[in-house]
């Protein structure tokens, strides 16, 4: 499955990581370059 996570604060980053660890293709997007 392909998943896009908008916002890489604490919740978005943890959610994206969990989905990626279960075998999904995850892209995280944030307006702050330093977070990504």
PDB file with SEQRES, HELIX, SHEET and CRYST1 records, atoms N, CA, C and O in Angstrom:
SEQRES   1 A   36  UNK UNK UNK UNK UNK UNK UNK UNK UNK UNK UNK UNK UNK          
SEQRES   2 A   36  UNK UNK UNK UNK UNK UNK UNK UNK UNK UNK UNK UNK UNK          
SEQRES   3 A   36  UNK UNK UNK UNK UNK UNK UNK UNK UNK UNK                      
HELIX    1 AA1 UNK A   10  UNK A   21  1                                  12    
SHEET    1 AA1 2 UNK A   2  UNK A   6  0                                        
SHEET    2 AA1 2 UNK A  25  UNK A  29  1                                        
CRYST1    1.000    1.000    1.000  90.00  90.00  90.00 P 1           1          
ATOM      1  N   UNK A   1       0.842  -1.159   0.000  1.00  0.00           N  
ATOM      2  CA  UNK A   1       0.000   0.000   0.000  1.00  0.00           C  
ATOM      3  C   UNK A   1       0.903   1.243   0.000  1.00  0.00           C  
ATOM      4  O   UNK A   1       1.982   1.224   0.592  1.00  0.00           O  
ATOM      5  N   UNK A   2       0.474   2.292  -0.644  1.00  0.00           N  
ATOM      6  CA  UNK A   2       1.182   3.569  -0.642  1.00  0.00           C  
ATOM      7  C   UNK A   2       0.458   4.535   0.280  1.00  0.00           C  
ATOM      8  O   UNK A   2      -0.755   4.721   0.175  1.00  0.00           O  
ATOM      9  N   UNK A   3       1.215   5.149   1.188  1.00  0.00           N  
ATOM     10  CA  UNK A   3       0.632   6.043   2.181  1.00  0.00           C  
ATOM     11  C   UNK A   3       1.410   7.348   2.191  1.00  0.00           C  
ATOM     12  O   UNK A   3       2.641   7.339   2.163  1.00  0.00           O  
ATOM     13  N   UNK A   4       0.698   8.475   2.231  1.00  0.00           N  
ATOM     14  CA  UNK A   4       1.322   9.789   2.382  1.00  0.00           C  
ATOM     15  C   UNK A   4       0.916  10.348   3.738  1.00  0.00           C  
ATOM     16  O   UNK A   4      -0.265  10.368   4.085  1.00  0.00           O  
ATOM     17  N   UNK A   5       1.902  10.801   4.497  1.00  0.00           N  
ATOM     18  CA  UNK A   5       1.652  11.403   5.805  1.00  0.00           C  
ATOM     19  C   UNK A   5       1.990  12.883   5.691  1.00  0.00           C  
ATOM     20  O   UNK A   5       3.126  13.247   5.387  1.00  0.00           O  
ATOM     21  N   UNK A   6       1.004  13.728   5.936  1.00  0.00           N  
ATOM     22  CA  UNK A   6       1.208  15.175   5.863  1.00  0.00           C  
ATOM     23  C   UNK A   6       1.419  15.688   7.281  1.00  0.00           C  
ATOM     24  O   UNK A   6       0.526  15.612   8.125  1.00  0.00           O  
ATOM     25  N   UNK A   7       2.604  16.206   7.523  1.00  0.00           N  
ATOM     26  CA  UNK A   7       2.974  16.678   8.857  1.00  0.00           C  
ATOM     27  C   UNK A   7       3.839  15.651   9.555  1.00  0.00           C  
ATOM     28  O   UNK A   7       3.392  14.536   9.828  1.00  0.00           O  
ATOM     29  N   UNK A   8       5.079  16.022   9.844  1.00  0.00           N  
ATOM     30  CA  UNK A   8       5.989  15.071  10.475  1.00  0.00           C  
ATOM     31  C   UNK A   8       6.338  15.488  11.896  1.00  0.00           C  
ATOM     32  O   UNK A   8       7.494  15.413  12.314  1.00  0.00           O  
ATOM     33  N   UNK A   9       5.330  15.926  12.626  1.00  0.00           N  
ATOM     34  CA  UNK A   9       5.514  16.159  14.055  1.00  0.00           C  
ATOM     35  C   UNK A   9       5.607  14.806  14.740  1.00  0.00           C  
ATOM     36  O   UNK A   9       5.833  13.794  14.076  1.00  0.00           O  
ATOM     37  N   UNK A  10       5.440  14.768  16.040  1.00  0.00           N  
ATOM     38  CA  UNK A  10       5.568  13.504  16.770  1.00  0.00           C  
ATOM     39  C   UNK A  10       4.602  12.443  16.239  1.00  0.00           C  
ATOM     40  O   UNK A  10       5.012  11.314  15.971  1.00  0.00           O  
ATOM     41  N   UNK A  11       3.347  12.790  16.090  1.00  0.00           N  
ATOM     42  CA  UNK A  11       2.340  11.808  15.668  1.00  0.00           C  
ATOM     43  C   UNK A  11       2.574  11.356  14.230  1.00  0.00           C  
ATOM     44  O   UNK A  11       2.539  10.159  13.945  1.00  0.00           O  
ATOM     45  N   UNK A  12       2.813  12.306  13.319  1.00  0.00           N  
ATOM     46  CA  UNK A  12       3.004  11.951  11.917  1.00  0.00           C  
ATOM     47  C   UNK A  12       4.232  11.096  11.685  1.00  0.00           C  
ATOM     48  O   UNK A  12       4.192  10.153  10.895  1.00  0.00           O  
ATOM     49  N   UNK A  13       5.326  11.413  12.365  1.00  0.00           N  
ATOM     50  CA  UNK A  13       6.563  10.658  12.190  1.00  0.00           C  
ATOM     51  C   UNK A  13       6.439   9.243  12.735  1.00  0.00           C  
ATOM     52  O   UNK A  13       6.881   8.289  12.094  1.00  0.00           O  
ATOM     53  N   UNK A  14       5.845   9.104  13.905  1.00  0.00           N  
ATOM     54  CA  UNK A  14       5.656   7.775  14.491  1.00  0.00           C  
ATOM     55  C   UNK A  14       4.693   6.950  13.644  1.00  0.00           C  
ATOM     56  O   UNK A  14       4.928   5.763  13.419  1.00  0.00           O  
ATOM     57  N   UNK A  15       3.623   7.563  13.178  1.00  0.00           N  
ATOM     58  CA  UNK A  15       2.660   6.861  12.331  1.00  0.00           C  
ATOM     59  C   UNK A  15       3.312   6.387  11.042  1.00  0.00           C  
ATOM     60  O   UNK A  15       3.138   5.236  10.643  1.00  0.00           O  
ATOM     61  N   UNK A  16       4.064   7.271  10.389  1.00  0.00           N  
ATOM     62  CA  UNK A  16       4.757   6.898   9.158  1.00  0.00           C  
ATOM     63  C   UNK A  16       5.744   5.772   9.368  1.00  0.00           C  
ATOM     64  O   UNK A  16       5.849   4.868   8.539  1.00  0.00           O  
ATOM     65  N   UNK A  17       6.474   5.822  10.479  1.00  0.00           N  
ATOM     66  CA  UNK A  17       7.442   4.770  10.790  1.00  0.00           C  
ATOM     67  C   UNK A  17       6.753   3.429  11.009  1.00  0.00           C  
ATOM     68  O   UNK A  17       7.218   2.402  10.516  1.00  0.00           O  
ATOM     69  N   UNK A  18       5.660   3.433  11.737  1.00  0.00           N  
ATOM     70  CA  UNK A  18       4.929   2.183  11.994  1.00  0.00           C  
ATOM     71  C   UNK A  18       4.382   1.580  10.708  1.00  0.00           C  
ATOM     72  O   UNK A  18       4.464   0.368  10.507  1.00  0.00           O  
ATOM     73  N   UNK A  19       3.823   2.418   9.835  1.00  0.00           N  
ATOM     74  CA  UNK A  19       3.326   1.907   8.558  1.00  0.00           C  
ATOM     75  C   UNK A  19       4.469   1.359   7.706  1.00  0.00           C  
ATOM     76  O   UNK A  19       4.305   0.334   7.045  1.00  0.00           O  
ATOM     77  N   UNK A  20       5.620   2.024   7.713  1.00  0.00           N  
ATOM     78  CA  UNK A  20       6.764   1.567   6.922  1.00  0.00           C  
ATOM     79  C   UNK A  20       7.298   0.234   7.446  1.00  0.00           C  
ATOM     80  O   UNK A  20       7.684  -0.631   6.660  1.00  0.00           O  
ATOM     81  N   UNK A  21       7.321   0.067   8.753  1.00  0.00           N  
ATOM     82  CA  UNK A  21       7.820  -1.178   9.337  1.00  0.00           C  
ATOM     83  C   UNK A  21       6.928  -2.368   9.029  1.00  0.00           C  
ATOM     84  O   UNK A  21       7.384  -3.510   9.081  1.00  0.00           O  
ATOM     85  N   UNK A  22       5.664  -2.120   8.709  1.00  0.00           N  
ATOM     86  CA  UNK A  22       4.763  -3.221   8.368  1.00  0.00           C  
ATOM     87  C   UNK A  22       4.745  -3.503   6.871  1.00  0.00           C  
ATOM     88  O   UNK A  22       3.914  -4.275   6.394  1.00  0.00           O  
ATOM     89  N   UNK A  23       5.675  -2.869   6.116  1.00  0.00           N  
ATOM     90  CA  UNK A  23       5.826  -3.187   4.705  1.00  0.00           C  
ATOM     91  C   UNK A  23       5.167  -2.233   3.735  1.00  0.00           C  
ATOM     92  O   UNK A  23       5.126  -2.520   2.538  1.00  0.00           O  
ATOM     93  N   UNK A  24       4.654  -1.117   4.197  1.00  0.00           N  
ATOM     94  CA  UNK A  24       4.017  -0.146   3.314  1.00  0.00           C  
ATOM     95  C   UNK A  24       5.038   0.848   2.779  1.00  0.00           C  
ATOM     96  O   UNK A  24       6.073   1.083   3.402  1.00  0.00           O  
ATOM     97  N   UNK A  25       4.741   1.432   1.620  1.00  0.00           N  
ATOM     98  CA  UNK A  25       5.566   2.489   1.030  1.00  0.00           C  
ATOM     99  C   UNK A  25       5.029   3.809   1.550  1.00  0.00           C  
ATOM    100  O   UNK A  25       3.896   4.180   1.245  1.00  0.00           O  
ATOM    101  N   UNK A  26       5.843   4.535   2.347  1.00  0.00           N  
ATOM    102  CA  UNK A  26       5.382   5.740   3.031  1.00  0.00           C  
ATOM    103  C   UNK A  26       6.188   6.950   2.573  1.00  0.00           C  
ATOM    104  O   UNK A  26       7.413   6.892   2.466  1.00  0.00           O  
ATOM    105  N   UNK A  27       5.483   8.045   2.305  1.00  0.00           N  
ATOM    106  CA  UNK A  27       6.111   9.334   2.016  1.00  0.00           C  
ATOM    107  C   UNK A  27       5.603  10.322   3.059  1.00  0.00           C  
ATOM    108  O   UNK A  27       4.396  10.493   3.231  1.00  0.00           O  
ATOM    109  N   UNK A  28       6.550  10.978   3.760  1.00  0.00           N  
ATOM    110  CA  UNK A  28       6.195  11.992   4.753  1.00  0.00           C  
ATOM    111  C   UNK A  28       6.484  13.373   4.186  1.00  0.00           C  
ATOM    112  O   UNK A  28       7.536  13.598   3.587  1.00  0.00           O  
ATOM    113  N   UNK A  29       5.547  14.298   4.376  1.00  0.00           N  
ATOM    114  CA  UNK A  29       5.672  15.653   3.840  1.00  0.00           C  
ATOM    115  C   UNK A  29       5.454  16.650   4.972  1.00  0.00           C  
ATOM    116  O   UNK A  29       4.564  16.477   5.805  1.00  0.00           O  
ATOM    117  N   UNK A  30       6.280  17.701   4.992  1.00  0.00           N  
ATOM    118  CA  UNK A  30       6.119  18.763   5.975  1.00  0.00           C  
ATOM    119  C   UNK A  30       6.629  20.059   5.371  1.00  0.00           C  
ATOM    120  O   UNK A  30       7.498  20.031   4.498  1.00  0.00           O  
ATOM    121  N   UNK A  31       6.108  21.192   5.817  1.00  0.00           N  
ATOM    122  CA  UNK A  31       6.570  22.472   5.279  1.00  0.00           C  
ATOM    123  C   UNK A  31       7.914  22.886   5.871  1.00  0.00           C  
ATOM    124  O   UNK A  31       8.581  23.765   5.325  1.00  0.00           O  
ATOM    125  N   UNK A  32       8.322  22.267   6.979  1.00  0.00           N  
ATOM    126  CA  UNK A  32       9.602  22.566   7.612  1.00  0.00           C  
ATOM    127  C   UNK A  32      10.657  21.589   7.093  1.00  0.00           C  
ATOM    128  O   UNK A  32      10.618  20.406   7.431  1.00  0.00           O  
ATOM    129  N   UNK A  33      11.602  22.069   6.275  1.00  0.00           N  
ATOM    130  CA  UNK A  33      12.630  21.210   5.676  1.00  0.00           C  
ATOM    131  C   UNK A  33      13.468  20.491   6.725  1.00  0.00           C  
ATOM    132  O   UNK A  33      13.906  19.364   6.492  1.00  0.00           O  
ATOM    133  N   UNK A  34      13.698  21.110   7.860  1.00  0.00           N  
ATOM    134  CA  UNK A  34      14.552  20.513   8.885  1.00  0.00           C  
ATOM    135  C   UNK A  34      13.946  19.262   9.508  1.00  0.00           C  
ATOM    136  O   UNK A  34      14.679  18.390   9.974  1.00  0.00           O  
ATOM    137  N   UNK A  35      12.629  19.162   9.524  1.00  0.00           N  
ATOM    138  CA  UNK A  35      11.986  17.971  10.073  1.00  0.00           C  
ATOM    139  C   UNK A  35      12.138  16.784   9.136  1.00  0.00           C  
ATOM    140  O   UNK A  35      12.318  15.652   9.585  1.00  0.00           O  
ATOM    141  N   UNK A  36      12.067  17.038   7.850  1.00  0.00           N  
ATOM    142  CA  UNK A  36      12.153  15.965   6.866  1.00  0.00           C  
ATOM    143  C   UNK A  36      13.601  15.747   6.548  1.00  0.00           C  
ATOM    144  O   UNK A  36      13.932  14.884   5.734  1.00  0.00           O  
TER     145      UNK A  36                                                      
END                                                                             
